[in-house]
Amino acid sequence: MSVMLSPVVSNKSTPAAANAAAASFAALTAKLDYLSAADIENVRRAYRFADEAHLGQLRNSGEPYITHPIAVAQQCAEWKLDAQALMAALLHDAIEDCGVTKPELIERFGAPVAELVDGLTKLEKLEFNTREENQAESFRKMLLAMARDVRVILVKLADRTHNMRTLGDAPHTKWTRISRETLDIYAPIAHRLGLNTTYRELQDLSFRHLHPWRYATLAKALLRARGRRRDVIKRVQSEVESAFVNAHIPVHIYGREKTLYSIYRKMDEKHLSFAQVTDLYGFRIIVQDLTTCYTAVGVLHQMYKP
């Protein structure tokens, strides 16, 4: 995809900026307790190289550009990705924005890391310019096929997530294209990979920038409704849990609020007002096998008419 938030070149490198970057990297290293000491040192080496490569570059917010690769690596660490993926996250803009070459990355960090960075660079150059769903699906398949290593896609999703979180700092002229691309391409890929929290976040961030007024209005309405419905949700979850205990069916039940975007889509597609949307909350019930699943459905049908 085309570059979203290209770095701004500045000759200024202040102590405050350096401290901000160091603090961000310290927050990253605090998440790396699942890695070996040798792996953590390799991540540090990648950080030092990226920090030097991006020296003098700023984001649109005025922050040192290196804070973006660090944030991408932090997201990857939350997913417990390996050291090579974290190194690629820190280096993902080095080829495109800093003039670093793939052979140089191979020499310094090894071929696997260089291949990941090269794959991310190639994805960055792809363009998506249609809202047709069949074309979007073809594009998603092409993107997944190009990224022969799933870690490329995961780092790219982390990259897109941080860019969407900070999209407000970018020129407004970029909001629509980037948000539409995120909604049509990246959010579905996150869903396909089982990254449901990221999927939901990308949807809502895209919605917020595509339709700011609708987003704000719906958010206020949901906030008002949340207080009235919270007790009902707790009661329903308690009743369902008790029913499964009585039926001797071990389950895990998760309640969640629907995303603003999913509520908006239902309102738009079915021409409903907010007051007419009855399923603002959903429950996910996980059982141990298929047979138990059918039994669980029977229990629910006894409680609630299908």
Contacts in CASP RR format, 6 or more apart in sequence:
PFRMAT RR
TARGET T0000
AUTHOR 0000-0000-0000
METHOD contacts of the structure
MODEL  1
MSVMLSPVVSNKSTPAAANAAAASFAALTAKLDYLSAADIENVRRAYRFA
DEAHLGQLRNSGEPYITHPIAVAQQCAEWKLDAQALMAALLHDAIEDCGV
TKPELIERFGAPVAELVDGLTKLEKLEFNTREENQAESFRKMLLAMARDV
RVILVKLADRTHNMRTLGDAPHTKWTRISRETLDIYAPIAHRLGLNTTYR
ELQDLSFRHLHPWRYATLAKALLRARGRRRDVIKRVQSEVESAFVNAHIP
VHIYGREKTLYSIYRKMDEKHLSFAQVTDLYGFRIIVQDLTTCYTAVGVL
HQMYKP
1 123 0 8 1.000
1 124 0 8 1.000
1 125 0 8 1.000
1 126 0 8 1.000
1 127 0 8 1.000
1 128 0 8 1.000
1 181 0 8 1.000
1 185 0 8 1.000
2 124 0 8 1.000
2 125 0 8 1.000
2 127 0 8 1.000
3 96 0 8 1.000
3 97 0 8 1.000
3 124 0 8 1.000
4 160 0 8 1.000
4 163 0 8 1.000
4 167 0 8 1.000
4 170 0 8 1.000
4 174 0 8 1.000
4 178 0 8 1.000
5 59 0 8 1.000
5 60 0 8 1.000
5 68 0 8 1.000
5 163 0 8 1.000
5 166 0 8 1.000
5 169 0 8 1.000
5 170 0 8 1.000
6 97 0 8 1.000
7 54 0 8 1.000
7 57 0 8 1.000
7 58 0 8 1.000
7 59 0 8 1.000
7 65 0 8 1.000
7 93 0 8 1.000
7 97 0 8 1.000
8 57 0 8 1.000
8 58 0 8 1.000
8 59 0 8 1.000
8 60 0 8 1.000
8 62 0 8 1.000
9 56 0 8 1.000
9 57 0 8 1.000
9 58 0 8 1.000
10 56 0 8 1.000
10 57 0 8 1.000
10 58 0 8 1.000
11 56 0 8 1.000
12 56 0 8 1.000
13 55 0 8 1.000
13 56 0 8 1.000
13 64 0 8 1.000
17 63 0 8 1.000
17 64 0 8 1.000
18 64 0 8 1.000
20 63 0 8 1.000
20 64 0 8 1.000
20 67 0 8 1.000
21 51 0 8 1.000
21 64 0 8 1.000
21 66 0 8 1.000
21 67 0 8 1.000
21 70 0 8 1.000
24 66 0 8 1.000
24 67 0 8 1.000
24 70 0 8 1.000
24 71 0 8 1.000
24 74 0 8 1.000
25 47 0 8 1.000
25 70 0 8 1.000
27 70 0 8 1.000
27 74 0 8 1.000
28 43 0 8 1.000
28 47 0 8 1.000
28 70 0 8 1.000
28 73 0 8 1.000
28 74 0 8 1.000
28 77 0 8 1.000
29 40 0 8 1.000
29 43 0 8 1.000
29 44 0 8 1.000
31 74 0 8 1.000
31 77 0 8 1.000
31 78 0 8 1.000
32 39 0 8 1.000
32 40 0 8 1.000
32 43 0 8 1.000
32 77 0 8 1.000
32 86 0 8 1.000
34 80 0 8 1.000
35 43 0 8 1.000
35 82 0 8 1.000
35 83 0 8 1.000
39 82 0 8 1.000
39 83 0 8 1.000
40 83 0 8 1.000
42 83 0 8 1.000
42 87 0 8 1.000
42 109 0 8 1.000
43 73 0 8 1.000
43 83 0 8 1.000
43 86 0 8 1.000
43 87 0 8 1.000
43 90 0 8 1.000
45 87 0 8 1.000
45 108 0 8 1.000
45 109 0 8 1.000
46 86 0 8 1.000
46 87 0 8 1.000
46 90 0 8 1.000
46 91 0 8 1.000
46 109 0 8 1.000
46 113 0 8 1.000
47 70 0 8 1.000
47 90 0 8 1.000
49 91 0 8 1.000
49 94 0 8 1.000
49 108 0 8 1.000
49 109 0 8 1.000
50 66 0 8 1.000
50 69 0 8 1.000
50 90 0 8 1.000
50 91 0 8 1.000
50 94 0 8 1.000
51 66 0 8 1.000
53 91 0 8 1.000
53 94 0 8 1.000
53 98 0 8 1.000
53 99 0 8 1.000
53 100 0 8 1.000
54 64 0 8 1.000
54 65 0 8 1.000
54 66 0 8 1.000
54 69 0 8 1.000
54 93 0 8 1.000
54 94 0 8 1.000
54 97 0 8 1.000
54 98 0 8 1.000
56 64 0 8 1.000
56 65 0 8 1.000
57 64 0 8 1.000
57 65 0 8 1.000
57 66 0 8 1.000
57 97 0 8 1.000
57 98 0 8 1.000
58 64 0 8 1.000
58 65 0 8 1.000
59 65 0 8 1.000
59 67 0 8 1.000
59 68 0 8 1.000
59 166 0 8 1.000
59 169 0 8 1.000
60 166 0 8 1.000
60 169 0 8 1.000
60 170 0 8 1.000
60 171 0 8 1.000
61 166 0 8 1.000
61 169 0 8 1.000
65 93 0 8 1.000
65 97 0 8 1.000
68 93 0 8 1.000
68 162 0 8 1.000
68 163 0 8 1.000
68 166 0 8 1.000
69 89 0 8 1.000
69 90 0 8 1.000
69 91 0 8 1.000
69 92 0 8 1.000
69 93 0 8 1.000
70 90 0 8 1.000
71 162 0 8 1.000
72 89 0 8 1.000
72 90 0 8 1.000
72 92 0 8 1.000
72 155 0 8 1.000
72 158 0 8 1.000
72 159 0 8 1.000
72 162 0 8 1.000
73 86 0 8 1.000
73 89 0 8 1.000
73 90 0 8 1.000
73 158 0 8 1.000
75 89 0 8 1.000
75 158 0 8 1.000
75 161 0 8 1.000
75 162 0 8 1.000
76 85 0 8 1.000
76 86 0 8 1.000
76 89 0 8 1.000
76 154 0 8 1.000
76 155 0 8 1.000
76 158 0 8 1.000
77 86 0 8 1.000
79 154 0 8 1.000
79 158 0 8 1.000
79 195 0 8 1.000
81 89 0 8 1.000
81 151 0 8 1.000
81 154 0 8 1.000
81 155 0 8 1.000
82 151 0 8 1.000
84 112 0 8 1.000
84 113 0 8 1.000
84 116 0 8 1.000
84 151 0 8 1.000
85 116 0 8 1.000
85 151 0 8 1.000
85 154 0 8 1.000
85 155 0 8 1.000
87 109 0 8 1.000
87 113 0 8 1.000
87 116 0 8 1.000
88 113 0 8 1.000
88 116 0 8 1.000
88 117 0 8 1.000
88 120 0 8 1.000
88 151 0 8 1.000
88 152 0 8 1.000
88 155 0 8 1.000
89 155 0 8 1.000
89 158 0 8 1.000
89 159 0 8 1.000
91 100 0 8 1.000
91 105 0 8 1.000
91 109 0 8 1.000
91 113 0 8 1.000
91 117 0 8 1.000
92 117 0 8 1.000
92 120 0 8 1.000
92 121 0 8 1.000
92 155 0 8 1.000
92 159 0 8 1.000
94 100 0 8 1.000
94 105 0 8 1.000
94 117 0 8 1.000
95 101 0 8 1.000
95 102 0 8 1.000
95 105 0 8 1.000
95 117 0 8 1.000
95 118 0 8 1.000
95 121 0 8 1.000
96 121 0 8 1.000
96 124 0 8 1.000
102 114 0 8 1.000
102 117 0 8 1.000
102 118 0 8 1.000
103 114 0 8 1.000
105 113 0 8 1.000
105 114 0 8 1.000
105 117 0 8 1.000
105 118 0 8 1.000
106 114 0 8 1.000
115 149 0 8 1.000
116 149 0 8 1.000
116 151 0 8 1.000
116 152 0 8 1.000
116 155 0 8 1.000
119 146 0 8 1.000
119 147 0 8 1.000
119 152 0 8 1.000
120 152 0 8 1.000
120 155 0 8 1.000
120 156 0 8 1.000
120 159 0 8 1.000
122 146 0 8 1.000
123 143 0 8 1.000
123 146 0 8 1.000
123 147 0 8 1.000
123 152 0 8 1.000
123 156 0 8 1.000
126 139 0 8 1.000
126 142 0 8 1.000
126 143 0 8 1.000
126 146 0 8 1.000
128 136 0 8 1.000
128 139 0 8 1.000
128 181 0 8 1.000
128 184 0 8 1.000
128 185 0 8 1.000
130 136 0 8 1.000
131 180 0 8 1.000
131 184 0 8 1.000
133 184 0 8 1.000
136 184 0 8 1.000
136 185 0 8 1.000
136 188 0 8 1.000
139 185 0 8 1.000
140 185 0 8 1.000
140 188 0 8 1.000
140 189 0 8 1.000
140 192 0 8 1.000
143 153 0 8 1.000
143 185 0 8 1.000
143 189 0 8 1.000
144 153 0 8 1.000
144 189 0 8 1.000
147 153 0 8 1.000
147 156 0 8 1.000
150 193 0 8 1.000
153 189 0 8 1.000
153 193 0 8 1.000
154 193 0 8 1.000
156 186 0 8 1.000
157 186 0 8 1.000
157 189 0 8 1.000
157 190 0 8 1.000
157 193 0 8 1.000
157 195 0 8 1.000
157 198 0 8 1.000
160 182 0 8 1.000
160 186 0 8 1.000
160 202 0 8 1.000
161 198 0 8 1.000
161 201 0 8 1.000
161 202 0 8 1.000
163 178 0 8 1.000
164 178 0 8 1.000
164 179 0 8 1.000
164 182 0 8 1.000
164 201 0 8 1.000
164 202 0 8 1.000
164 205 0 8 1.000
164 206 0 8 1.000
164 209 0 8 1.000
165 205 0 8 1.000
167 174 0 8 1.000
167 175 0 8 1.000
167 178 0 8 1.000
167 179 0 8 1.000
167 205 0 8 1.000
167 209 0 8 1.000
168 175 0 8 1.000
168 209 0 8 1.000
170 178 0 8 1.000
175 209 0 8 1.000
175 210 0 8 1.000
176 209 0 8 1.000
176 210 0 8 1.000
178 209 0 8 1.000
179 205 0 8 1.000
179 206 0 8 1.000
179 207 0 8 1.000
179 209 0 8 1.000
179 210 0 8 1.000
180 206 0 8 1.000
180 210 0 8 1.000
182 202 0 8 1.000
182 205 0 8 1.000
182 206 0 8 1.000
183 202 0 8 1.000
183 203 0 8 1.000
183 206 0 8 1.000
183 207 0 8 1.000
183 210 0 8 1.000
183 261 0 8 1.000
186 202 0 8 1.000
187 199 0 8 1.000
187 202 0 8 1.000
187 203 0 8 1.000
187 206 0 8 1.000
188 199 0 8 1.000
190 196 0 8 1.000
190 198 0 8 1.000
190 199 0 8 1.000
190 202 0 8 1.000
191 199 0 8 1.000
200 259 0 8 1.000
203 259 0 8 1.000
203 261 0 8 1.000
203 262 0 8 1.000
204 215 0 8 1.000
204 259 0 8 1.000
204 260 0 8 1.000
204 261 0 8 1.000
206 261 0 8 1.000
207 214 0 8 1.000
207 215 0 8 1.000
207 260 0 8 1.000
207 261 0 8 1.000
207 264 0 8 1.000
208 215 0 8 1.000
208 260 0 8 1.000
211 264 0 8 1.000
214 264 0 8 1.000
215 260 0 8 1.000
215 264 0 8 1.000
218 260 0 8 1.000
218 263 0 8 1.000
218 264 0 8 1.000
218 274 0 8 1.000
219 260 0 8 1.000
221 274 0 8 1.000
222 257 0 8 1.000
222 260 0 8 1.000
222 263 0 8 1.000
222 274 0 8 1.000
222 280 0 8 1.000
225 274 0 8 1.000
225 280 0 8 1.000
226 257 0 8 1.000
229 280 0 8 1.000
229 281 0 8 1.000
233 255 0 8 1.000
233 281 0 8 1.000
236 283 0 8 1.000
237 253 0 8 1.000
237 255 0 8 1.000
237 283 0 8 1.000
239 303 0 8 1.000
240 253 0 8 1.000
240 283 0 8 1.000
240 285 0 8 1.000
240 300 0 8 1.000
240 303 0 8 1.000
241 251 0 8 1.000
241 253 0 8 1.000
243 299 0 8 1.000
243 300 0 8 1.000
243 302 0 8 1.000
243 303 0 8 1.000
244 250 0 8 1.000
244 251 0 8 1.000
244 253 0 8 1.000
244 296 0 8 1.000
244 299 0 8 1.000
247 295 0 8 1.000
247 299 0 8 1.000
249 287 0 8 1.000
249 292 0 8 1.000
249 295 0 8 1.000
249 296 0 8 1.000
249 299 0 8 1.000
250 287 0 8 1.000
250 288 0 8 1.000
251 285 0 8 1.000
251 286 0 8 1.000
251 287 0 8 1.000
251 296 0 8 1.000
252 285 0 8 1.000
252 286 0 8 1.000
253 283 0 8 1.000
253 284 0 8 1.000
253 285 0 8 1.000
253 286 0 8 1.000
254 283 0 8 1.000
254 284 0 8 1.000
254 286 0 8 1.000
255 281 0 8 1.000
255 282 0 8 1.000
255 283 0 8 1.000
255 284 0 8 1.000
256 281 0 8 1.000
256 282 0 8 1.000
256 283 0 8 1.000
256 284 0 8 1.000
257 280 0 8 1.000
257 281 0 8 1.000
257 282 0 8 1.000
258 279 0 8 1.000
258 280 0 8 1.000
258 281 0 8 1.000
258 282 0 8 1.000
263 274 0 8 1.000
263 277 0 8 1.000
263 280 0 8 1.000
266 272 0 8 1.000
266 277 0 8 1.000
266 279 0 8 1.000
267 273 0 8 1.000
267 274 0 8 1.000
267 276 0 8 1.000
267 277 0 8 1.000
285 296 0 8 1.000
285 300 0 8 1.000
287 293 0 8 1.000
287 296 0 8 1.000
END
